[in-house]
Amino acid sequence: MANPSRLRTAALTTTAVLLATMLAGCGDSAKDGDLAAQKLDWKDCPAPSEAEGGGSAPSPLPNGGTWQCATMKAPLDWSKPKGDTIGIALIRTRTSGPASKRIGSLVFNFGGPGGSGVTTLPAFGSDYDVLRTRYDLVSFDPRGVGRSAPVKCESDAQLDVFFQQDATPDTGAERTQLVNRTRQFNTACEKNSQKVLPHVATTDAARDMDLLRQVLGDDKLHYFGISYGTELGGVYAHLFPKNVGRAVLDGVIDPTQDPEQSALGQAKGFQLALDNFADDCTSKPTQCPIGNTPQDVKNRIAKLLGDLEKKPIPGIPPRPLTETAATNGIAQSLYSKDFWEYLTEGLEEAYAGDGKILMLLSDAMNGRSENGEYSNITAANIAINCADEKPRYTPDDIQRKLPEFRAASPLFGDFLAWGMISCTDWPVAGAADHPDVSAPGSAPILVVGNTGDPATPYEGAKKMADALGKGVAVELTYRGQGHGAYDSKDKCVQGAVNRYLLDGTVPKAGSVCS
């Protein structure tokens, strides 16, 4: 929670960890002949690297589909396409249908920024079996992430300290400590990743995707973007509108917001999700073990966090559960209604003095495995956001904005406000106040918004649709809970998305799934 953008990380990118541990303007296509003509050497996938999150090599799909991995060469600096190159890690599984029905490749980005597509796609591959009947399913580690020239900052031991720090300072001394600790992290990033930091912006990743399209042999990019992946998809459509094929944006980021507006919107979104969680728990026929009324649930959570600020409780030895870790764990559990039972159990145990479950949830948010190793999701997330976002905020700026953030969310407001200092001392200047996603001339893009989404509030879907431009976006509303809509398993949403991607049938604009 030290960085507000950390809350953009889709629950999709951490669910596998949880389940294992829990009970510039429009441009032309990339035309560097050598790189566009490269041949990919697809082989059996190795086990994920530490930066990708570790674990075992991906297992075959239940119906027999296997996973293959390769590395694509891309320019380190797209302004110098014949200069130094970096490797972009790829993964695919081939279509299960007949060759005569194959449309092409469907490229996924699951969010973050900073999430490894190479590890996430196989973790959820069976969820896209229907789409595999006509597509090869493909994903990648964006530049700066996982195996793709990963951004490296601090050691695992240093990150343990980083994620335990007091992220909601109440005194001048605490504010100074937070600023200094953030500066220390950023300095480590510059020292260990100086070469790649200027080249991890979303525009760079979008250009990589167009090169990937060519290398895969597709005339158009067919794309499924979730969370931050919707921003990447929008930027791609802006840069290469004529190359957009069938594209779906799910869990949509508001591209019109600057970092402050985005953080404030997330404060409201996570507060709404917390309200819905409290309502759900206390409305059940059986007694809610964490409160008698919705307000009682929230009051007890607030008291727990206040108590933890003064005195942490045992978490996962030797790390105690601090206020910061507990808030991270609560936020992680609000990404999906499927996690609400873990939040209830975790709170119940924390009230009894055991912080293990909330600590596990927090570790999932931060990319920490059981053996104490961290993926590079935090380093990549901060690097990409700071490369994209021009505004920089001082402690005095944040102090002035605290009342507005607290009004938006008594629980999450301070954390999200103070997270805005993450880029203050960043060694690379940010590109813009917000991304340009205008895409005149693009094929239709299906934009799916979820009314109960905490991380990418529902209003962002309409803002994205409007920004893409008239005649481009088709908006679909899902009245549900959690981050994103397709992974909710709602048959109405999945049916609409599948019909568009498989048959090209665009749903009626303004359609609603309940």
Order of alpha helices (4+ residues) and beta strands (2+ residues): alpha-alpha-beta-beta-beta-beta-alpha-alpha-beta-alpha-alpha-alpha-beta-alpha-beta-alpha-alpha-beta-beta-alpha-alpha-alpha-alpha-alpha-alpha-beta-alpha-beta-alpha-beta
